[in-house]
């Protein structure tokens, strides 16, 4: 009977994680949509690490 209880517990944990993920997705949908849109519009060839800043000139 121990194996059945472990399976039930795993399913409950998995369900709770799935519900939490869904709740976060729904709560932050406008913010996530803006971020995904911005990422899609960004230039994939630009590397921010290659850009020189004013601090690098000192």
Backbone as JSON, one array per atom type, in Angstrom:
{
  "sequence": "XXXXXXXXXXXXXXXXXXXXXXXXXXXXXXXXXXXXXXXXXXXXXXXXXXXXXXXXXX",
  "N": [[0.82, -1.21, 0.0], [2.11, 1.18, 0.37], [3.3, 2.1, -1.96], [1.13, 2.97, -3.49], [0.25, 5.16, -2.01], [2.46, 6.84, -2.29], [2.33, 7.36, -5.01], [-0.09, 8.74, -5.18], [0.59, 10.99, -3.68], [2.6, 12.09, -5.28], [1.1, 12.74, -7.55], [-0.59, 14.68, -6.48], [1.26, 16.68, -5.81], [2.29, 17.25, -8.35], [-0.04, 18.21, -9.58], [-0.51, 20.49, -8.0], [1.73, 22.04, -8.65], [1.27, 22.44, -11.39], [-1.13, 23.88, -11.28], [-0.24, 26.17, -9.93], [1.59, 27.21, -11.81], [-0.17, 27.79, -13.9], [-1.77, 29.73, -12.66], [0.09, 31.79, -12.29], [0.75, 32.35, -14.94], [-1.74, 33.33, -15.87], [-2.13, 35.52, -14.15], [-0.01, 37.24, -14.74], [-0.24, 37.71, -17.43], [-0.54, 40.08, -19.19], [1.96, 41.38, -18.78], [3.77, 39.35, -19.46], [3.09, 38.96, -22.14], [3.89, 41.41, -23.25], [6.64, 41.25, -22.77], [7.33, 39.0, -24.28], [6.69, 39.9, -26.83], [8.49, 42.01, -27.09], [10.88, 40.58, -27.03], [10.65, 39.15, -29.39], [10.82, 41.18, -31.24], [13.38, 42.05, -30.96], [16.84, 42.45, -31.9], [18.56, 39.74, -32.91], [21.22, 39.55, -33.54], [22.64, 41.41, -32.14], [24.86, 41.87, -29.49], [24.88, 42.6, -26.18], [27.12, 42.48, -24.56], [29.25, 43.1, -26.15], [29.17, 45.8, -26.58], [30.63, 48.97, -25.94], [30.86, 50.92, -23.01], [30.55, 54.06, -21.18], [31.88, 53.68, -18.79], [33.79, 51.84, -19.47], [35.63, 53.33, -20.85], [37.16, 54.74, -19.08]],
  "CA": [[0.0, 0.0, 0.0], [2.97, 2.36, 0.42], [3.53, 2.58, -3.31], [-0.07, 3.69, -3.92], [0.26, 6.46, -1.33], [3.5, 7.65, -2.91], [1.82, 7.78, -6.32], [-1.1, 9.78, -4.92], [1.3, 12.19, -3.24], [3.27, 12.65, -6.46], [0.07, 13.35, -8.39], [-1.04, 15.91, -5.81], [2.33, 17.67, -5.96], [2.31, 17.64, -9.75], [-1.24, 19.03, -9.8], [-0.31, 21.79, -7.35], [2.69, 22.78, -9.46], [0.59, 22.82, -12.63], [-2.08, 24.93, -10.93], [0.54, 27.37, -9.62], [2.11, 27.73, -13.07], [-1.31, 28.37, -14.61], [-2.17, 30.94, -11.96], [1.09, 32.82, -12.58], [0.56, 32.71, -16.35], [-2.94, 34.14, -15.99], [-1.99, 36.76, -13.4], [0.99, 38.1, -15.36], [-0.37, 37.61, -18.89], [-0.18, 41.3, -19.93], [3.39, 41.62, -18.67], [4.46, 38.32, -20.23], [2.86, 39.23, -23.56], [4.77, 42.53, -23.63], [8.02, 40.77, -22.77], [7.51, 38.1, -25.42], [6.66, 40.73, -28.03], [9.76, 42.73, -27.14], [11.92, 39.62, -27.38], [10.48, 38.8, -30.8], [11.22, 42.33, -32.05], [14.77, 42.4, -30.7], [17.82, 42.08, -32.91], [19.31, 38.6, -32.36], [22.65, 39.64, -33.83], [23.25, 42.37, -31.22], [25.32, 41.29, -28.22], [25.13, 43.72, -25.26], [28.45, 42.36, -23.97], [30.23, 43.66, -27.07], [29.06, 47.25, -26.62], [31.46, 49.69, -24.99], [30.13, 51.91, -22.23], [31.37, 55.15, -20.68], [32.71, 53.16, -17.71], [34.91, 51.12, -20.08], [36.58, 54.29, -21.39], [37.96, 55.34, -17.99]],
  "C": [[0.86, 1.27, 0.0], [3.19, 2.95, -0.95], [2.34, 3.39, -3.83], [-0.13, 5.07, -3.27], [1.31, 7.38, -1.93], [3.03, 8.17, -4.27], [0.79, 8.88, -6.15], [-0.42, 11.09, -4.53], [2.0, 12.86, -4.42], [2.26, 13.34, -7.38], [-0.45, 14.65, -7.78], [0.0, 17.01, -5.97], [2.38, 18.17, -7.4], [1.12, 18.55, -10.09], [-1.09, 20.42, -9.19], [0.67, 22.65, -8.14], [2.06, 23.28, -10.76], [-0.39, 23.96, -12.36], [-1.35, 26.24, -10.63], [1.08, 28.02, -10.88], [0.99, 28.43, -13.85], [-1.75, 29.68, -13.97], [-1.2, 32.09, -12.25], [0.94, 33.29, -14.02], [-0.65, 33.63, -16.52], [-2.79, 35.49, -15.31], [-1.07, 37.75, -14.11], [0.9, 38.1, -16.88], [-0.02, 38.91, -19.61], [1.33, 41.57, -19.92], [4.17, 40.6, -19.51], [4.27, 38.52, -21.72], [3.75, 40.35, -24.06], [6.22, 42.06, -23.72], [8.28, 39.86, -23.97], [7.51, 38.87, -26.73], [7.98, 41.47, -28.19], [10.9, 41.8, -27.53], [11.84, 39.25, -28.86], [10.95, 39.93, -31.71], [12.71, 42.63, -31.92], [15.68, 41.87, -31.82], [18.67, 40.93, -32.35], [20.81, 38.68, -32.63], [23.37, 40.6, -32.89], [23.61, 41.68, -29.92], [25.65, 42.43, -27.27], [26.52, 43.66, -24.62], [29.52, 42.97, -24.87], [30.21, 45.18, -27.11], [29.94, 47.87, -25.56], [30.62, 50.74, -24.28], [31.09, 53.01, -21.78], [32.31, 54.67, -19.57], [33.92, 52.42, -18.27], [35.99, 52.09, -20.56], [37.5, 54.86, -20.33], [39.22, 54.55, -17.72]]
}
